[in-house]
Amino acid sequence: MTTEIADFRGLRIEYDDRVLTPRAWTAAQSEWAAELIRTAPAGPVLELCAGAGHIGLLAVHLAPRSLVCVDADPVACGFLRRNAAAAGVAVDVREGRMDAVLAADERFAVVIADPPWVPTRGVTEFPEDPLLAIDGGDDGLDLVRACLDVIGAHLLPRGSAVLQVGPDQAEAVAALVTGHPDLAVAETRTFERGALLRIDRAG
């Protein structure tokens, strides 16, 4: 297996074809999260579906905070640990299902999430991407729902989340957010390859 290296806004990110290739545009998610970190309440940052870790690592590189990263794929977690070490960032890496690796009383000031969002019927359109990293279930939103559940359970009052979804999914995801008390979509930014939603928790 050949290890590839990406320059992600100055961070050296290692990965191979078992892990989703870092997309340059997703640095926008890191930068938005960093903006929120600077004014967020005290507390750590959580990254869900972290993959090789580039989005969360860049966010806390720009706005230093302690970082917890979660991914179910042991290969991705291995690269995440290596990339964190290369960046000089101490990361608490949790390998497993996001609903199983967080303690009930853990709270986070900012949550970053990049879940798989491709509907199962469409994954063949992306043969270069590992199935685990892109398959979001029948409507593409299975892992998005799981992320929203975690955000609802673990985001601090006055905290914010930045959630990445498909470019045509923002409206459907905003409707899902309305099912979570005290959470609201504050802003949506749409890009050619995806959409970012800022989700705030009331104080």
C-alpha positions in Angstrom: 0.0 0.0 0.0 1.5 3.3 -1.1 1.3 6.2 1.4 0.4 9.5 -0.2 1.2 13.0 1.3 -1.0 16.0 1.0 -0.2 19.6 1.8 -3.3 20.8 3.6 -2.7 24.5 4.2 0.8 23.9 5.5 0.0 20.7 7.4 1.6 17.4 6.2 -1.2 14.9 5.9 -0.4 11.2 5.2 -3.1 8.8 3.9 -3.5 6.0 1.4 -6.3 4.7 -0.8 -8.1 3.1 2.2 -8.8 6.6 3.6 -10.6 9.5 2.0 -8.2 11.8 0.1 -8.1 15.3 1.8 -10.0 17.7 -0.3 -8.5 21.2 -0.5 -11.9 22.9 -0.3 -12.6 21.4 3.2 -10.0 23.8 4.6 -13.0 26.2 4.6 -14.5 24.0 7.3 -11.3 24.2 9.4 -11.1 28.0 9.0 -14.8 28.5 10.0 -14.3 26.2 13.0 -11.2 28.2 14.0 -13.2 31.4 13.9 -15.8 29.8 16.2 -13.1 28.4 18.6 -11.7 31.8 19.2 -15.0 33.0 20.8 -16.4 29.8 22.0 -16.9 29.0 25.7 -14.2 27.1 27.5 -13.9 23.5 26.6 -12.3 21.1 24.1 -13.0 20.6 20.4 -14.6 17.4 19.0 -14.1 16.1 15.5 -16.5 13.4 14.3 -15.8 11.1 11.3 -12.3 12.5 11.4 -10.7 10.3 8.8 -7.0 11.3 8.5 -7.6 14.2 10.8 -6.8 17.1 8.5 -9.9 19.2 9.1 -9.7 19.1 12.9 -5.9 19.4 13.0 -5.9 22.5 10.9 -8.7 24.1 13.0 -6.8 23.7 16.3 -3.5 24.7 14.5 -5.2 28.0 13.6 -7.0 28.4 17.0 -5.3 26.2 19.6 -7.6 24.1 21.9 -7.5 20.5 23.1 -8.9 18.1 20.4 -10.8 14.8 20.6 -11.1 13.0 17.3 -13.5 10.1 16.6 -13.5 7.6 13.7 -14.8 4.1 13.4 -12.0 3.0 10.9 -8.8 1.8 12.6 -6.8 2.6 9.4 -8.0 6.2 9.5 -7.2 6.4 13.2 -3.6 5.2 12.5 -3.1 8.0 10.0 -4.7 10.5 12.3 -2.2 9.7 15.1 0.7 10.0 12.7 -0.6 13.3 11.2 -1.2 14.7 14.7 2.3 13.9 15.7 3.7 15.5 12.5 1.7 18.6 13.3 2.8 18.7 16.9 -0.8 18.6 18.1 -1.8 16.4 21.0 -5.0 14.6 20.1 -7.2 12.2 22.0 -8.1 9.7 19.3 -11.2 7.6 19.9 -11.6 4.5 17.7 -15.1 3.2 17.4 -18.8 4.3 17.0 -19.3 7.9 17.9 -22.2 7.0 20.2 -20.0 4.5 22.1 -16.6 6.2 22.6 -17.8 9.4 24.3 -18.8 9.5 28.0 -22.2 10.7 28.7 -20.9 13.7 30.7 -18.4 14.9 28.1 -19.1 18.4 26.7 -17.4 20.3 23.9 -17.3 23.9 22.9 -17.0 23.3 19.2 -17.9 20.2 17.1 -16.5 19.5 13.6 -18.2 16.8 11.6 -17.6 15.4 8.1 -19.8 12.3 7.9 -20.3 10.2 4.8 -23.2 11.7 2.9 -23.4 9.9 -0.5 -26.6 7.9 -0.9 -25.8 4.2 -1.2 -27.1 4.1 -4.7 -24.6 6.8 -5.8 -21.4 5.4 -4.3 -20.4 3.8 -7.6 -19.9 7.3 -9.0 -16.9 7.7 -6.7 -14.8 4.5 -7.4 -11.6 6.1 -6.1 -13.1 6.7 -2.6 -13.3 4.0 0.1 -16.9 2.9 0.7 -16.8 3.3 4.5 -15.8 7.0 4.1 -18.6 8.0 1.7 -21.7 5.6 2.1 -24.3 7.6 4.0 -27.1 5.0 3.7 -30.3 5.1 1.6 -30.8 8.9 1.7 -27.2 9.8 2.5 -28.1 11.1 5.9 -27.7 8.1 8.2 -24.3 9.3 9.6 -25.5 13.0 9.5 -28.3 12.0 11.9 -25.8 10.2 14.2 -23.6 13.3 14.2 -26.7 15.5 15.1 -27.5 13.1 18.0 -23.9 13.5 19.3 -24.0 17.3 18.8 -27.3 17.4 20.7 -26.0 15.4 23.6 -22.5 16.9 23.9 -22.4 20.5 22.6 -22.0 23.1 25.4 -24.4 26.0 25.8 -23.3 28.8 23.5 -21.2 26.3 21.6 -21.3 25.7 17.8 -20.8 22.9 15.4 -19.7 23.0 11.7 -21.2 20.1 9.8 -20.3 19.1 6.2 -23.0 17.6 4.0 -23.6 17.2 0.3 -24.1 20.4 -1.8 -27.9 19.7 -2.2 -28.6 18.4 1.3 -28.5 21.6 3.4 -32.3 22.1 3.4 -33.0 18.5 4.5 -30.3 18.7 7.2 -31.7 21.9 8.5 -35.1 20.2 8.9 -33.4 17.4 10.9 -31.8 20.0 13.2 -35.3 21.3 14.2 -35.8 18.0 16.0 -33.1 18.8 18.5 -34.1 21.1 21.3 -31.9 24.3 21.7 -30.1 23.6 18.4 -30.5 25.9 15.4 -28.8 26.4 12.0 -27.2 29.8 12.2 -25.6 29.9 8.7 -25.1 27.8 5.6 -22.2 28.1 3.2 -22.4 26.2 -0.1 -19.5 25.1 -2.2 -19.2 23.2 -5.5 -18.3 20.0 -3.6 -20.4 20.3 -0.5 -22.2 22.5 2.0 -21.2 23.6 5.5 -23.8 24.3 8.2 -23.1 26.2 11.4 -25.3 24.8 14.2 -25.5 26.8 17.4 -26.8 25.8 20.9 -28.7 28.4 22.9 -27.1 29.6 26.1 
